[in-house]
Amino acid sequence: MRQVGILCAAALVALQDIVGELESDHKKARTLADGLNQIKGLRVDTSSVETNIVYIEIKEGSGTTAAKLSKDLENYGVLLMPLGSSKIRVVFHHQISDSDVQYALSCFQQAVNGVGNENGN
């Protein structure tokens, strides 16, 4: 553990700077969850969104899978984690802004509806 100071420095930054921003991250996660529920083919149990993590269920008959949707969103710069064929996990961090949330919602809408991004993908 010669490098323990590096670990301690990261912990100190988290305690001093990041803890105060957690509530904002949680609100952004809730905003995303509410917006995703407005997109046909997606479902989020908003009562389970208490932190910065959102689990998205892809409804049967939506015409997409978690892997395909994740890949499509990656083309927009939105990175997600597929969990099986019909579930996706989204995690927020302190560098995600309110406009990033709106951008992600727009990207979800376009990806679910099969619209390519501005680069023709």
All heavy atoms as an XYZ file, in Angstrom:
909
protein
N       0.832     -1.203      0.000
C       0.000      0.000      0.000
C       0.867      1.253      0.000
O       0.605      2.187      0.729
C      -0.932     -0.015      1.202
C      -1.982     -1.107      1.231
S      -3.199     -1.086     -0.091
C      -4.037      0.437      0.150
N       1.881      1.263     -0.836
C       2.731      2.449     -0.919
C       1.972      3.643     -1.498
O       2.321      4.781     -1.235
C       3.953      2.163     -1.796
C       4.877      1.118     -1.224
C       6.057      0.860     -2.123
N       5.587      0.499     -3.464
C       6.256      0.729     -4.576
N       7.438      1.313     -4.532
N       5.779      0.372     -5.739
N       0.926      3.374     -2.270
C       0.215      4.453     -2.945
C      -1.082      4.845     -2.229
O      -1.987      5.385     -2.839
C      -0.106      4.023     -4.383
C       1.108      3.606     -5.187
C       2.122      4.727     -5.366
O       1.755      5.882     -5.479
N       3.390      4.391     -5.353
N      -1.169      4.589     -0.956
C      -2.390      4.853     -0.217
C      -2.760      6.339     -0.237
O      -3.934      6.695     -0.165
C      -2.300      4.290      1.223
C      -1.430      5.167      2.101
C      -3.681      4.133      1.811
N      -1.796      7.210     -0.380
C      -2.077      8.642     -0.445
C      -2.944      9.010     -1.636
O      -3.784      9.909     -1.557
N      -2.776      8.306     -2.745
C      -3.598      8.557     -3.937
C      -5.042      8.199     -3.645
O      -5.969      8.949     -3.989
C      -3.049      7.761     -5.142
C      -1.670      8.308     -5.527
C      -4.005      7.824     -6.328
C      -0.927      7.481     -6.544
N      -5.263      7.079     -2.996
C      -6.624      6.677     -2.635
C      -7.238      7.660     -1.647
O      -8.407      8.026     -1.751
C      -6.627      5.270     -2.041
C      -6.213      4.141     -2.980
C      -6.117      2.837     -2.213
C      -7.188      4.028     -4.122
N      -6.452      8.091     -0.695
C      -6.947      9.049      0.303
C      -7.303     10.387     -0.342
O      -8.284     11.026      0.051
C      -5.917      9.246      1.401
S      -5.724      7.807      2.457
N      -6.513     10.815     -1.310
C      -6.795     12.084     -1.998
C      -8.136     12.015     -2.722
O      -8.930     12.964     -2.664
C      -5.667     12.419     -2.965
N      -8.400     10.898     -3.389
C      -9.682     10.735     -4.083
C     -10.842     10.746     -3.090
O     -11.881     11.368     -3.331
C      -9.674      9.447     -4.890
N     -10.679     10.074     -1.978
C     -11.722     10.050     -0.954
C     -11.958     11.444     -0.378
O     -13.100     11.842     -0.145
C     -11.342      9.068      0.153
N     -10.895     12.196     -0.173
C     -11.013     13.547      0.368
C     -11.773     14.462     -0.592
O     -12.657     15.222     -0.175
C      -9.624     14.118      0.658
C      -9.569     15.436      1.395
C     -10.262     15.330      2.748
C      -8.122     15.874      1.583
N     -11.473     14.379     -1.879
C     -12.201     15.172     -2.879
C     -13.678     14.789     -2.873
O     -14.559     15.655     -2.907
C     -11.593     14.983     -4.294
C     -12.506     15.561     -5.368
C     -10.225     15.630     -4.366
N     -13.956     13.495     -2.826
C     -15.351     13.041     -2.805
C     -16.094     13.609     -1.604
O     -17.208     14.109     -1.741
C     -15.399     11.514     -2.804
N     -15.496     13.549     -0.446
C     -16.155     14.035      0.763
C     -16.329     15.552      0.767
O     -17.351     16.075      1.191
C     -15.374     13.612      2.004
C     -15.449     12.130      2.347
C     -14.476     11.799      3.467
C     -16.865     11.740      2.725
N     -15.324     16.272      0.275
C     -15.367     17.730      0.328
C     -16.181     18.344     -0.807
O     -16.833     19.370     -0.602
C     -13.949     18.295      0.290
C     -13.170     18.011      1.546
C     -11.734     18.511      1.465
O     -11.191     18.726      0.383
N     -11.110     18.692      2.621
N     -16.145     17.742     -1.987
C     -16.739     18.396     -3.155
C     -17.964     17.697     -3.734
O     -18.856     18.357     -4.263
C     -15.698     18.519     -4.271
C     -14.506     19.367     -3.855
O     -14.661     20.229     -2.979
O     -13.411     19.154     -4.415
N     -18.014     16.402     -3.675
C     -19.032     15.663     -4.415
C     -20.285     15.371     -3.594
O     -21.391     15.388     -4.130
C     -18.443     14.339     -4.972
C     -17.189     14.618     -5.809
C     -19.472     13.577     -5.783
C     -17.384     15.563     -6.969
N     -20.164     15.142     -2.318
C     -21.312     14.763     -1.493
C     -22.439     15.794     -1.611
O     -23.607     15.426     -1.724
C     -20.895     14.560     -0.014
C     -22.106     14.414      0.882
C     -20.000     13.338      0.099
N     -22.101     17.049     -1.655
C     -23.112     18.099     -1.773
C     -23.855     18.087     -3.087
O     -24.957     18.624     -3.191
N     -23.295     17.454     -4.105
C     -23.925     17.412     -5.428
C     -24.789     16.175     -5.641
O     -25.438     16.048     -6.673
C     -22.840     17.472     -6.506
C     -22.061     18.781     -6.480
C     -20.976     18.842     -7.547
O     -21.122     18.164     -8.563
O     -20.008     19.572     -7.348
N     -24.807     15.269     -4.692
C     -25.562     14.033     -4.853
C     -27.059     14.283     -5.057
O     -27.693     13.642     -5.877
C     -25.345     13.105     -3.664
C     -23.987     12.435     -3.589
C     -23.872     11.611     -2.317
C     -23.712     11.589     -4.807
N     -27.617     15.219     -4.311
C     -29.046     15.511     -4.450
C     -29.372     15.962     -5.870
O     -30.393     15.557     -6.434
C     -29.482     16.579     -3.448
C     -30.966     16.843     -3.489
C     -31.410     17.875     -2.460
O     -30.653     18.172     -1.527
O     -32.528     18.367     -2.606
N     -28.501     16.747     -6.459
C     -28.701     17.191     -7.833
C     -28.669     16.005     -8.797
O     -29.491     15.919     -9.721
C     -27.625     18.207     -8.210
O     -27.714     18.555     -9.563
N     -27.748     15.085     -8.593
C     -27.675     13.881     -9.432
C     -28.956     13.065     -9.315
O     -29.473     12.553    -10.309
C     -26.487     13.001     -9.028
C     -25.147     13.630     -9.336
O     -25.096     14.596    -10.119
O     -24.142     13.149     -8.776
N     -29.494     12.961     -8.112
C     -30.712     12.190     -7.883
C     -31.901     12.845     -8.593
O     -32.738     12.148     -9.174
C     -30.983     12.047     -6.394
C     -29.885     11.327     -5.676
N     -29.837     11.231     -4.304
C     -28.781     10.670     -6.126
C     -28.762     10.539     -3.951
N     -28.106     10.202     -5.042
N     -31.970     14.163     -8.582
C     -33.053     14.878     -9.272
C     -32.956     14.685    -10.778
O     -33.968     14.514    -11.455
C     -33.016     16.372     -8.931
C     -33.489     16.687     -7.541
C     -33.431     18.170     -7.259
C     -33.853     18.463     -5.840
N     -33.750     19.881     -5.508
N     -31.746     14.701    -11.306
C     -31.563     14.483    -12.745
C     -31.965     13.075    -13.140
O     -32.576     12.863    -14.192
C     -30.114     14.765    -13.140
C     -29.764     16.235    -13.044
C     -28.282     16.460    -13.230
C     -27.924     17.882    -12.838
N     -26.527     18.047    -12.554
N     -31.658     12.107    -12.292
C     -32.059     10.723    -12.563
C     -33.587     10.622    -12.589
O     -34.159      9.954    -13.453
C     -31.474      9.783    -11.514
N     -34.234     11.314    -11.672
C     -35.702     11.299    -11.628
C     -36.293     11.976    -12.863
O     -37.281     11.507    -13.439
C     -36.173     11.997    -10.348
C     -37.649     11.946    -10.106
C     -38.092     10.487     -9.989
N     -39.488     10.411     -9.727
C     -39.995      9.937     -8.613
N     -39.226      9.478     -7.664
N     -41.283      9.887     -8.453
N     -35.680     13.058    -13.317
C     -36.132     13.742    -14.533
C     -36.016     12.814    -15.734
O     -36.931     12.740    -16.561
C     -35.294     15.022    -14.770
O     -35.479     15.907    -13.660
C     -35.701     15.718    -16.053
N     -34.897     12.095    -15.836
C     -34.726     11.150    -16.937
C     -35.789     10.061    -16.861
O     -36.420      9.727    -17.865
C     -33.335     10.527    -16.919
C     -33.086      9.540    -18.056
C     -32.817     10.286    -19.360
C     -31.943      8.599    -17.752
N     -36.007      9.512    -15.682
C     -36.993      8.439    -15.516
C     -38.382      8.903    -15.939
O     -39.089      8.190    -16.668
C     -37.008      7.970    -14.064
N     -38.777     10.086    -15.498
C     -40.091     10.618    -15.865
C     -40.203     10.799    -17.377
O     -41.224     10.477    -17.984
C     -40.359     11.946    -15.154
C     -40.574     11.782    -13.660
O     -40.910     10.666    -13.210
O     -40.387     12.784    -12.933
N     -39.137     11.307    -17.995
C     -39.136     11.517    -19.445
C     -39.169     10.211    -20.219
O     -39.854     10.094    -21.244
N     -38.446      9.215    -19.739
C     -38.419      7.919    -20.429
C     -39.779      7.249    -20.407
O     -40.150      6.554    -21.359
C     -37.367      7.007    -19.798
C     -35.916      7.402    -20.052
C     -34.985      6.534    -19.211
C     -35.568      7.310    -21.527
N     -40.542      7.473    -19.346
C     -41.882      6.891    -19.276
C     -42.821      7.490    -20.321
O     -43.878      6.926    -20.582
C     -42.474      7.051    -17.875
C     -42.108      5.892    -16.976
O     -41.836      4.791    -17.442
N     -42.087      6.138    -15.684
N     -42.445      8.594    -20.914
C     -43.257      9.214    -21.961
C     -42.934      8.643    -23.347
O     -43.615      8.967    -24.322
C     -43.028     10.737    -21.977
C     -43.327     11.424    -20.660
C     -44.750     11.185    -20.187
O     -45.695     11.341    -20.950
N     -44.904     10.779    -18.937
N     -41.904      7.816    -23.427
C     -41.486      7.244    -24.705
C     -42.114      5.859    -24.846
O     -41.890      4.979    -24.009
C     -39.947      7.162    -24.803
C     -39.347      8.558    -24.705
C     -39.534      6.468    -26.096
C     -37.829      8.574    -24.641
N     -42.886      5.687    -25.911
C     -43.555      4.412    -26.148
C     -42.512      3.311    -26.325
O     -41.563      3.460    -27.083
C     -44.434      4.517    -27.396
C     -45.283      3.305    -27.630
C     -46.187      3.477    -28.826
C     -47.014      2.212    -29.012
N     -47.899      2.312    -30.150
N     -42.696      2.233    -25.606
C     -41.779      1.102    -25.685
C     -40.814      1.018    -24.514
O     -40.135      0.011    -24.349
N     -40.752      2.079    -23.699
C     -39.872      2.084    -22.531
C     -40.696      2.242    -21.269
O     -41.760      2.867    -21.277
C     -38.850      3.228    -22.615
C     -37.937      3.253    -23.824
C     -37.012      4.454    -23.754
C     -37.150      1.960    -23.938
N     -40.180      1.692    -20.184
C     -40.854      1.816    -18.897
C     -39.814      1.918    -17.786
O     -38.824      1.191    -17.784
C     -41.734      0.608    -18.641
C     -42.517      0.679    -17.355
C     -43.242     -0.637    -17.076
N     -43.755     -0.728    -15.732
C     -43.054     -0.823    -14.615
N     -41.761     -0.828    -14.673
N     -43.610     -0.921    -13.438
N     -40.056      2.839    -16.865
C     -39.220      2.983    -15.674
C     -40.143      3.025    -14.464
O     -41.127      3.763    -14.456
C     -38.372      4.280    -15.726
C     -37.589      4.449    -14.442
C     -37.460      4.284    -16.932
N     -39.824      2.232    -13.461
C     -40.557      2.288    -12.200
C     -40.011      3.494    -11.434
O     -38.990      3.400    -10.754
C     -40.357      0.996    -11.422
C     -41.033      1.013    -10.063
O     -41.781      1.979     -9.766
O     -40.810      0.066     -9.297
N     -40.680      4.621    -11.566
C     -40.165      5.856    -10.977
C     -40.117      5.805     -9.455
O     -39.325      6.520     -8.847
C     -40.982      7.077    -11.433
O     -42.359      6.857    -11.146
C     -40.800      7.333    -12.912
N     -40.921      4.958     -8.855
C     -40.870      4.864     -7.393
C     -39.564      4.226     -6.919
O     -39.187      4.383     -5.760
C     -42.062      4.065     -6.863
O     -41.972      2.709     -7.262
N     -38.866      3.544     -7.816
C     -37.593      2.917     -7.436
C     -36.395      3.832     -7.685
O     -35.273      3.482     -7.333
C     -37.399      1.602     -8.196
O     -37.144      1.859     -9.564
N     -36.628      4.996     -8.273
C     -35.532      5.924     -8.560
C     -35.327      6.824     -7.342
O     -35.987      7.838     -7.182
C     -35.799      6.766     -9.825
C     -34.641      7.707    -10.101
C     -36.052      5.866    -11.019
N     -34.412      6.398     -6.483
C     -34.133      7.148     -5.258
C     -32.718      7.702     -5.240
O     -32.388      8.536     -4.400
C     -34.344      6.238     -4.042
C     -35.769      5.759     -3.897
C     -35.943      4.809     -2.739
O     -34.956      4.495     -2.053
O     -37.086      4.370     -2.517
N     -31.879      7.211     -6.135
C     -30.484      7.654     -6.182
C     -30.151      8.083     -7.596
O     -31.028      8.491     -8.340
C     -29.529      6.526     -5.726
O     -29.622      5.443     -6.657
C     -29.870      6.040     -4.329
N     -28.897      7.954     -7.984
C     -28.455      8.374     -9.311
C     -28.492      7.229    -10.317
O     -27.910      7.327    -11.383
C     -27.031      8.940     -9.229
C     -26.019      7.906     -8.779
O     -26.334      6.991     -8.033
N     -24.788      8.074     -9.229
N     -29.208      6.152    -10.001
C     -29.290      4.992    -10.885
C     -30.719      4.820    -11.379
O     -31.671      4.871    -10.597
C     -28.830      3.710    -10.164
C     -27.380      3.881     -9.694
C     -28.965      2.496    -11.075
C     -26.868      2.751     -8.831
N     -30.854      4.610    -12.702
C     -32.159      4.408    -13.317
C     -32.118      3.082    -14.071
O     -31.204      2.846    -14.859
C     -32.502      5.543    -14.302
C     -33.832      5.298    -14.994
C     -32.503      6.894    -13.595
N     -33.111      2.228    -13.815
C     -33.257      0.974    -14.550
C     -34.408      1.129    -15.535
O     -35.517      1.486    -15.141
C     -33.533     -0.195    -13.598
C     -32.339     -0.560    -12.764
C     -32.207     -0.088    -11.463
C     -31.332     -1.364    -13.278
C     -31.106     -0.427    -10.693
C     -30.219     -1.698    -12.518
C     -30.115     -1.230    -11.234
O     -29.016     -1.554    -10.485
N     -34.115      0.859    -16.802
C     -35.098      1.029    -17.876
C     -35.507     -0.354    -18.367
O     -34.656     -1.186    -18.676
C     -34.492      1.817    -19.043
C     -33.934      3.144    -18.552
C     -35.520      2.011    -20.153
C     -32.971      3.797    -19.528
N     -36.794     -0.559    -18.460
C     -37.319     -1.802    -19.017
C     -37.775     -1.530    -20.449
O     -38.497     -0.561    -20.705
C     -38.497     -2.288    -18.179
C     -39.120     -3.556    -18.678
C     -40.352     -3.934    -17.882
O     -40.434     -3.578    -16.696
O     -41.241     -4.576    -18.462
N     -37.345     -2.373    -21.362
C     -37.793     -2.273    -22.750
C     -39.002     -3.184    -22.890
O     -38.901     -4.390    -22.665
C     -36.671     -2.668    -23.722
C     -35.477     -1.738    -23.522
C     -37.178     -2.629    -25.157
C     -34.233     -2.159    -24.260
N     -40.129     -2.602    -23.238
C     -41.366     -3.366    -23.319
C     -41.330     -4.342    -24.493
O     -40.749     -4.056    -25.547
C     -42.557     -2.427    -23.480
C     -42.818     -1.552    -22.270
C     -44.017     -0.668    -22.524
C     -44.292      0.250    -21.355
N     -45.413      1.163    -21.647
N     -41.981     -5.473    -24.275
C     -42.109     -6.460    -25.341
C     -42.886     -5.842    -26.501
O     -43.843     -5.103    -26.297
C     -42.856     -7.688    -24.804
C     -42.757     -8.894    -25.688
C     -43.344    -10.124    -25.035
O     -43.172    -10.285    -23.820
O     -43.982    -10.901    -25.756
N     -42.451     -6.103    -27.714
C     -43.107     -5.544    -28.887
C     -42.596     -4.169    -29.275
O     -43.110     -3.549    -30.204
N     -41.578     -3.670    -28.575
C     -41.046     -2.339    -28.886
C     -40.181     -2.353    -30.144
O     -39.868     -1.297    -30.679
C     -40.230     -1.804    -27.711
O     -39.062     -2.594    -27.545
N     -39.756     -3.546    -30.566
C     -38.941     -3.638    -31.770
C     -37.455     -3.423    -31.537
O     -36.700     -3.261    -32.488
N     -37.033     -3.401    -30.277
C     -35.612     -3.230    -29.983
C     -35.233     -4.096    -28.794
O     -36.094     -4.659    -28.123
C     -35.255     -1.749    -29.738
O     -33.838     -1.598    -29.753
C     -35.833     -1.224    -28.443
N     -33.957     -4.194    -28.568
C     -33.435     -4.923    -27.405
C     -32.518     -3.982    -26.639
O     -32.138     -2.922    -27.140
C     -32.628     -6.157    -27.841
O     -31.474     -5.710    -28.563
C     -33.458     -7.105    -28.685
N     -32.129     -4.403    -25.459
C     -31.219     -3.591    -24.653
C     -29.890     -3.401    -25.377
O     -29.343     -2.298    -25.404
C     -31.003     -4.234    -23.288
N     -29.374     -4.460    -25.985
C     -28.090     -4.367    -26.690
C     -28.178     -3.416    -27.880
O     -27.298     -2.583    -28.087
C     -27.641     -5.751    -27.150
N     -29.255     -3.528    -28.664
C     -29.407     -2.661    -29.840
C     -29.595     -1.203    -29.424
O     -28.968     -0.307    -29.986
C     -30.583     -3.117    -30.688
C     -30.762     -2.264    -31.954
C     -31.927     -2.739    -32.783
C     -32.157     -1.944    -34.027
N     -31.786     -0.558    -34.045
N     -30.441     -0.981    -28.437
C     -30.687      0.388    -27.979
C     -29.408      0.996    -27.409
O     -29.081      2.156    -27.690
C     -31.811      0.409    -26.938
C     -32.263      1.778    -26.457
C     -32.708      2.664    -27.611
C     -33.397      1.624    -25.449
N     -28.659      0.216    -26.644
C     -27.394      0.709    -26.094
C     -26.414      1.076    -27.199
O     -25.748      2.101    -27.136
C     -26.772     -0.345    -25.175
O     -27.582     -0.541    -24.057
N     -26.341      0.239    -28.219
C     -25.439      0.505    -29.349
C     -25.893      1.747    -30.110
O     -25.068      2.597    -30.472
C     -25.381     -0.712    -30.274
C     -24.439     -0.566    -31.414
C     -23.011     -0.488    -30.937
C     -22.060     -0.458    -32.118
N     -20.738     -0.008    -31.747
N     -27.190      1.872    -30.348
C     -27.717      3.053    -31.047
C     -27.420      4.326    -30.261
O     -27.022      5.351    -30.833
C     -29.222      2.925    -31.270
C     -29.581      1.848    -32.286
O     -28.671      1.381    -33.019
O     -30.763      1.456    -32.329
N     -27.605      4.280    -28.951
C     -27.360      5.461    -28.124
C     -25.878      5.787    -28.024
O     -25.506      6.952    -27.896
C     -27.977      5.279    -26.740
C     -29.505      5.345    -26.738
C     -30.068      4.813    -25.441
C     -29.979      6.756    -26.997
N     -25.046      4.774    -28.121
C     -23.598      5.006    -28.125
C     -23.198      5.883    -29.310
O     -22.289      6.712    -29.202
C     -22.855      3.675    -28.174
C     -21.362      3.802    -28.031
C     -20.661      2.459    -28.018
O     -21.306      1.433    -27.733
O     -19.449      2.448    -28.300
N     -23.905      5.741    -30.437
C     -23.644      6.589    -31.606
C     -23.929      8.059    -31.324
O     -23.410      8.935    -32.009
C     -24.468      6.122    -32.805
C     -24.019      4.779    -33.317
O     -22.850      4.425    -33.213
N     -24.946      4.008    -33.857
N     -24.766      8.326    -30.328
C     -25.080      9.693    -29.909
C     -24.168     10.167    -28.777
O     -24.297     11.288    -28.301
C     -26.529      9.794    -29.435
C     -27.570      9.623    -30.506
C     -28.180      8.393    -30.719
C     -27.970     10.699    -31.290
C     -29.158      8.234    -31.683
C     -28.945     10.554    -32.256
C     -29.530      9.319    -32.450
O     -30.497      9.165    -33.414
N     -23.325      9.264    -28.276
C     -22.457      9.612    -27.157
C     -23.080      9.346    -25.807
O     -22.555      9.787    -24.776
N     -24.185      8.616    -25.777
C     -24.860      8.266    -24.531
C     -24.473      6.826    -24.197
O     -24.802      5.903    -24.943
C     -26.397      8.401    -24.664
C     -27.088      7.981    -23.370
C     -26.776      9.826    -25.049
N     -23.777      6.638    -23.091
C     -23.275      5.319    -22.718
C     -24.133      4.709    -21.620
O     -24.414      5.358    -20.611
C     -21.820      5.414    -22.255
C     -20.858      6.056    -23.253
C     -19.463      6.138    -22.660
C     -20.844      5.297    -24.568
N     -24.537      3.471    -21.831
C     -25.431      2.754    -20.915
C     -24.900      1.354    -20.675
O     -24.001      0.902    -21.365
C     -26.827      2.622    -21.537
C     -27.420      3.863    -22.167
C     -28.596      3.494    -23.026
C     -27.836      4.810    -21.081
N     -25.532      0.642    -19.752
C     -25.158     -0.739    -19.495
C     -26.376     -1.636    -19.677
O     -27.318     -1.575    -18.887
C     -24.618     -0.907    -18.077
C     -24.283     -2.350    -17.754
S     -23.557     -2.541    -16.133
C     -21.885     -2.079    -16.511
N     -26.374     -2.462    -20.741
C     -27.481     -3.414    -20.893
C     -27.411     -4.492    -19.808
O     -26.326     -4.938    -19.447
C     -27.249     -4.035    -22.268
C     -26.030     -3.423    -22.837
C     -25.425     -2.526    -21.831
N     -28.565     -4.859    -19.306
C     -28.673     -5.928    -18.309
C     -29.651     -6.954    -18.866
O     -30.848     -6.834    -18.661
C     -29.178     -5.386    -16.972
C     -28.364     -4.284    -16.316
C     -29.095     -3.717    -15.117
C     -27.009     -4.827    -15.896
N     -29.171     -7.905    -19.593
C     -30.050     -8.860    -20.248
C     -30.587     -8.289    -21.536
O     -30.080     -7.295    -22.066
N     -31.654     -8.890    -22.053
C     -32.173     -8.475    -23.359
C     -33.179     -7.339    -23.286
O     -33.445     -6.684    -24.292
C     -32.816     -9.669    -24.060
O     -33.922    -10.135    -23.303
N     -33.727     -7.084    -22.089
C     -34.790     -6.074    -22.025
C     -34.631     -5.068    -20.885
O     -35.580     -4.400    -20.515
C     -36.149     -6.767    -21.891
O     -36.210     -7.482    -20.673
N     -33.440     -4.944    -20.353
C     -33.236     -3.998    -19.251
C     -31.911     -3.264    -19.434
O     -30.923     -3.843    -19.879
C     -33.243     -4.741    -17.918
C     -33.536     -3.864    -16.737
C     -33.860     -4.710    -15.526
C     -34.452     -3.835    -14.449
N     -34.863     -4.581    -13.284
N     -31.922     -1.984    -19.089
C     -30.741     -1.124    -19.210
C     -30.565     -0.363    -17.906
O     -31.541      0.060    -17.287
C     -30.898     -0.124    -20.372
C     -30.954     -0.865    -21.705
C     -29.783      0.901    -20.390
C     -31.235      0.036    -22.891
N     -29.304     -0.161    -17.533
C     -28.994      0.635    -16.344
C     -28.299      1.915    -16.781
O     -27.384      1.904    -17.590
C     -28.080     -0.146    -15.407
C     -27.789      0.601    -14.126
C     -26.923     -0.225    -13.232
N     -25.528     -0.018    -13.626
C     -24.496     -0.171    -12.820
N     -24.684     -0.582    -11.588
N     -23.284      0.062    -13.231
N     -28.756      3.029    -16.218
C     -28.156      4.339    -16.454
C     -27.681      4.867    -15.103
O     -28.426      4.822    -14.131
C     -29.171      5.340    -17.050
C     -28.534      6.702    -17.268
C     -29.772      4.810    -18.338
N     -26.460      5.362    -15.054
C     -25.912      5.918    -13.816
C     -25.456      7.350    -14.073
O     -24.745      7.613    -15.038
C     -24.729      5.072    -13.290
C     -24.169      5.673    -12.019
C     -25.162      3.633    -13.067
N     -25.882      8.259    -13.221
C     -25.496      9.663    -13.337
C     -24.272      9.948    -12.481
O     -24.065      9.308    -11.453
C     -26.640     10.567    -12.857
C     -27.740     10.684    -13.849
C     -28.689      9.681    -13.967
C     -27.823     11.776    -14.674
C     -29.702      9.779    -14.886
C     -28.835     11.892    -15.608
C     -29.777     10.881    -15.711
N     -23.485     10.933    -12.898
C     -22.380     11.421    -12.078
C     -22.401     12.940    -12.079
O     -23.190     13.565    -12.799
C     -21.029     10.854    -12.554
C     -20.687     11.197    -13.956
N     -20.140     12.403    -14.318
C     -20.818     10.486    -15.094
C     -19.940     12.425    -15.621
N     -20.342     11.279    -16.119
N     -21.563     13.539    -11.283
C     -21.633     14.982    -11.037
C     -21.354     15.851    -12.260
O     -21.669     17.030    -12.257
C     -20.698     15.375     -9.890
C     -19.238     15.293    -10.237
N     -18.550     14.099    -10.239
C     -18.347     16.241    -10.598
C     -17.296     14.330    -10.588
N     -17.141     15.608    -10.804
N     -20.819     15.285    -13.319
C     -20.524     16.094    -14.504
C     -21.670     16.104    -15.522
O     -21.543     16.723    -16.572
C     -19.245     15.591    -15.160
C     -18.025     15.825    -14.291
C     -16.773     15.198    -14.856
O     -16.814     14.110    -15.418
N     -15.658     15.892    -14.710
N     -22.768     15.453    -15.217
C     -23.938     15.437    -16.098
C     -24.799     16.655    -15.776
O     -25.198     16.859    -14.632
C     -24.758     14.145    -15.912
C     -23.907     12.909    -16.176
C     -26.006     14.163    -16.779
C     -23.447     12.740    -17.592
N     -25.090     17.453    -16.797
C     -25.878     18.677    -16.595
C     -27.359     18.432    -16.918
O     -27.730     17.400    -17.476
C     -25.348     19.793    -17.509
O     -25.622     19.471    -18.865
N     -28.186     19.418    -16.593
C     -29.608     19.334    -16.929
C     -29.794     19.244    -18.443
O     -30.653     18.499    -18.918
C     -30.362     20.554    -16.387
C     -30.464     20.554    -14.870
O     -30.479     19.457    -14.268
O     -30.520     21.651    -14.282
N     -29.000     19.980    -19.200
C     -29.112     19.911    -20.662
C     -28.665     18.550    -21.191
O     -29.189     18.071    -22.195
C     -28.335     21.043    -21.335
O     -26.959     20.940    -21.068
N     -27.728     17.905    -20.498
C     -27.328     16.546    -20.882
C     -28.502     15.573    -20.722
O     -28.683     14.664    -21.539
C     -26.151     16.055    -20.038
C     -24.857     16.796    -20.313
O     -24.677     17.322    -21.432
O     -24.016     16.860    -19.391
N     -29.287     15.761    -19.680
C     -30.451     14.908    -19.455
C     -31.450     15.084    -20.593
O     -31.966     14.108    -21.142
C     -31.112     15.207    -18.089
C     -32.402     14.412    -17.921
C     -30.146     14.912    -16.956
N     -31.701     16.329    -20.977
C     -32.631     16.588    -22.081
C     -32.097     16.027    -23.397
O     -32.854     15.480    -24.203
C     -32.911     18.095    -22.199
C     -33.642     18.670    -21.010
C     -34.914     17.910    -20.668
O     -35.717     17.615    -21.551
N     -35.082     17.572    -19.407
N     -30.797     16.149    -23.603
C     -30.169     15.573    -24.787
C     -30.348     14.056    -24.800
O     -30.711     13.467    -25.823
C     -28.682     15.938    -24.837
C     -27.927     15.249    -25.947
C     -28.083     15.653    -27.270
C     -27.071     14.184    -25.669
C     -27.404     15.007    -28.294
C     -26.386     13.538    -26.692
C     -26.550     13.960    -28.003
O     -25.875     13.321    -29.013
N     -30.112     13.415    -23.661
C     -30.257     11.958    -23.573
C     -31.699     11.537    -23.865
O     -31.922     10.560    -24.588
C     -29.823     11.464    -22.192
N     -32.663     12.273    -23.342
C     -34.066     11.959    -23.620
C     -34.366     12.062    -25.106
O     -35.046     11.202    -25.672
C     -34.993     12.883    -22.822
C     -35.135     12.565    -21.350
C     -35.870     13.690    -20.619
C     -35.847     11.232    -21.153
N     -33.837     13.094    -25.740
C     -34.009     13.256    -27.181
C     -33.385     12.089    -27.934
O     -33.966     11.560    -28.888
C     -33.383     14.583    -27.619
O     -33.341     14.684    -29.011
N     -32.218     11.671    -27.500
C     -31.530     10.545    -28.146
C     -32.311      9.254    -27.958
O     -32.426      8.458    -28.906
C     -30.124     10.407    -27.586
S     -29.035     11.778    -28.006
N     -32.838      9.024    -26.770
C     -33.668      7.843    -26.537
C     -34.859      7.843    -27.478
O     -35.168      6.829    -28.103
C     -34.173      7.805    -25.089
C     -33.311      7.040    -24.141
C     -32.409      7.708    -23.325
C     -33.410      5.663    -24.038
C     -31.618      7.002    -22.428
C     -32.626      4.956    -23.147
C     -31.718      5.630    -22.336
N     -35.509      8.984    -27.590
C     -36.690      9.093    -28.448
C     -36.327      8.744    -29.892
O     -37.016      7.964    -30.546
C     -37.265     10.513    -28.377
C     -38.507     10.715    -29.215
C     -39.708     10.009    -28.632
O     -40.039     10.199    -27.481
N     -40.373      9.199    -29.418
N     -35.237      9.304    -30.376
C     -34.812      9.034    -31.750
C     -34.395      7.588    -31.940
O     -34.724      6.964    -32.956
C     -33.676      9.979    -32.125
C     -34.118     11.427    -32.220
C     -32.962     12.364    -32.497
O     -32.085     12.043    -33.270
N     -32.962     13.519    -31.849
N     -33.676      7.025    -30.979
C     -33.208      5.635    -31.097
C     -34.375      4.651    -31.059
O     -34.409      3.696    -31.838
C     -32.200      5.330    -29.996
N     -35.331      4.881    -30.178
C     -36.472      3.968    -30.065
C     -37.335      4.050    -31.315
O     -37.875      3.053    -31.791
C     -37.283      4.269    -28.791
C     -38.615      3.528    -28.798
C     -36.486      3.902    -27.558
N     -37.447      5.243    -31.890
C     -38.275      5.429    -33.083
C     -37.512      5.126    -34.373
O     -38.044      5.296    -35.461
C     -38.833      6.848    -33.131
C     -39.868      7.059    -32.051
O     -40.593      6.147    -31.698
N     -39.931      8.263    -31.517
N     -36.235      4.727    -34.250
C     -35.479      4.325    -35.428
C     -34.977      5.467    -36.281
O     -34.680      5.290    -37.457
N     -34.825      6.651    -35.725
C     -34.314      7.813    -36.463
C     -32.808      7.872    -36.276
O     -32.329      7.805    -35.146
C     -34.964      9.119    -35.946
C     -34.419     10.320    -36.688
C     -36.472      9.039    -36.086
N     -32.030      8.020    -37.345
C     -30.585      8.119    -37.255
C     -30.143      9.445    -36.690
O     -30.883     10.424    -36.732
N     -28.891      9.505    -36.183
C     -28.399     10.781    -35.672
C     -27.923     11.668    -36.801
O     -27.950     11.289    -37.968
C     -27.297     10.565    -34.614
C     -26.010      9.986    -35.177
O     -25.765     10.022    -36.377
N     -25.178      9.450    -34.315
N     -27.502     12.869    -36.460
C     -27.143     13.846    -37.488
C     -25.932     13.444    -38.324
O     -25.682     14.016    -39.363
C     -26.926     15.235    -36.875
C     -25.962     15.292    -35.724
C     -26.596     14.989    -34.377
O     -27.788     14.741    -34.288
O     -25.865     14.981    -33.382
N     -25.188     12.439    -37.894
C     -24.052     11.963    -38.680
C     -24.474     10.887    -39.672
O     -23.628     10.294    -40.331
C     -22.972     11.381    -37.745
C     -22.387     12.458    -36.864
O     -22.263     13.598    -37.275
N     -22.037     12.086    -35.645
N     -25.768     10.625    -39.760
C     -26.264      9.652    -40.709
C     -26.254      8.226    -40.193
O     -26.495      7.291    -40.928
N     -25.947      8.027    -38.914
C     -25.907      6.674    -38.335
C     -27.300      6.215    -37.939
O     -28.154      6.938    -37.629
C     -25.003      6.647    -37.096
C     -23.570      6.927    -37.476
O     -23.144      6.573    -38.561
N     -22.841      7.543    -36.578
